[in-house]
């Protein structure tokens, strides 16, 4: 029984064992001591890590919601980044930040912020051009400056891959080429083979950036009139959003190749969604502007401002940048991911950047677009006095035929929603003493009048009008009557214009009527810069130069302009110059 004494465990019995056995037992004891220390250290480190982790991810005070509003194109990528961020338990003042990303068009968010009705804590617009324009307006002056850029996407031209080869020789990928193809006053240019589509710049920043890039190119090349002609044409070829525009490029319609503008990312997104109808990006040779997705912290809550700043910092991590590049965006520095490769039709290197327009240039373009796209309300006064039957030297036309051709050239520049009308004038046209006659009342070209469309009625009348062999030129009486009529029927949402087509003989009314001095006095008294009605006067004939002074005075009294045509085709430029004056009215000369 003695062999079972408890002191055997203390070495009494083991003392009879060989020395080597004792050394083994003694060695095990030496190992157990540091091992226990290591375990203790690990426990301490674990406790420390637990404490640190919970200090940085402390949700003990609940959740802190952060509401991000982003444009639809970048929304999916930001939503994915936000989900990862929320799962990582980022905490501010013992509250874990919970990010939600809502999609909304940048223009709509801008309007909401201006009206003080936006629920956003953070706004990710598609372009700092839009944000800057809002910040420079009275309604948006309190908006904070953006806190950096989330991503980048250059604005490019685009065409269906199947049709891109047809552009060779007719359109060089450039802003100058786009202007030439869209210029309504250059029907013999590349516009014969190319149809330019655009995004509404009032609703889409890529559309605004494209117009600003085109304006930069036009200014450098001295093509301002061509730009006006292009803008006028483009205004009737607008798409509601990039997806609709790019989809339309792949639909065959007519003989012209459609070319549009969009962001590089929009092209990628289209191709990813519709690989059976791909679109290619065409990079303008002059360089381009890019959507830069500025992040603007709009909340005034200090805690939410901290959360917004932390989320903004997370958007700059490599993981977040990869998510954005995988969605077809570039990093803010222009770096492209695996989605924008040569094999997929893109240029991986960052395109050359045009100088970023300043706030004044952006505001000017917005105003230009708004004014050019006001409707047109125009009454034409056509001279049918006896001198209009005289031949034009060097041609086989009479002055009347030449003026009619000018009128038809001009008529083709106006869209279907324009309101036009026609009077003729000479002397005693509609009874004794009345020097004018209404042939077509002012109204929409697409509206029916006397059983035919007004546009058809105008074409018919211009084709039938003959000079009155014994007629003199009761110009002043006619101007007074027509200007008074337009003043009474003025329309705020349109550009109201009185167009005079004459051979330039001036006022010649033997029976008296309104004198030159009286008509100028009448116009100065009647003209209202807040409700402007300008006179556009185009003269054609050998006597035109002699009457230039009086014509200039008449037109400029109303903020208008007088032109003398030496060639019928000059009328295209004259009408474009008239449209240009919309942009500066009523201060074009002052």
Secondary structure, 3 states (H helix, E strand, C coil): CHHHCHHHHHCCCHHHCCHHHHHHHHHHHHHHHHHHHHHHHHHHHHHHHHHHHHHHCCCCCCEEEEEEEECHHHHHHHHHHHHHHHHCCCEECCEEEEEEEEECCHHHHHHHHHCCCCCCCEEECCCHHHHHHHHCCHHHCCCCCCCCECCEEEEEEEEECCCHHHHCCCCCCCHHHHHHHHCCCCCCCHHHCEEECEECCCCCHHHHHHHHHHHHHHHHHCCHHHHHHHHHHHCCCEECCHHHHHHHHCCCCCCCEEEEEEEHHHHHHHHHHCHHHCEEEECCCCCECEECCEEEECCCCHHHHHHHHHHHHHCCCHHHHHHHHHCCCECCCCCCCCCCCHHHCCCCCCCCECCCCCHHHHHHHHHHHHHHCCEEEEEEEEECCHHHHCECCCCCCEHHHHHHHHHHHHHCCCCCCCEEEEEEECCCCCCCCCCEEEEEEEEECCCEECCEEHHHHHHHHHHHCCCCCCCCECHHHHHHHHHHHHHHCCCCCEEEEEEEEECCCCCECCCCCCCHHHHHHHHHHHCCHHHCEEEEEEECCCCCHHHHHHHHHHHHCCCCEEEECCCHHHHHHHHHHHHHHHHCCCCCCC
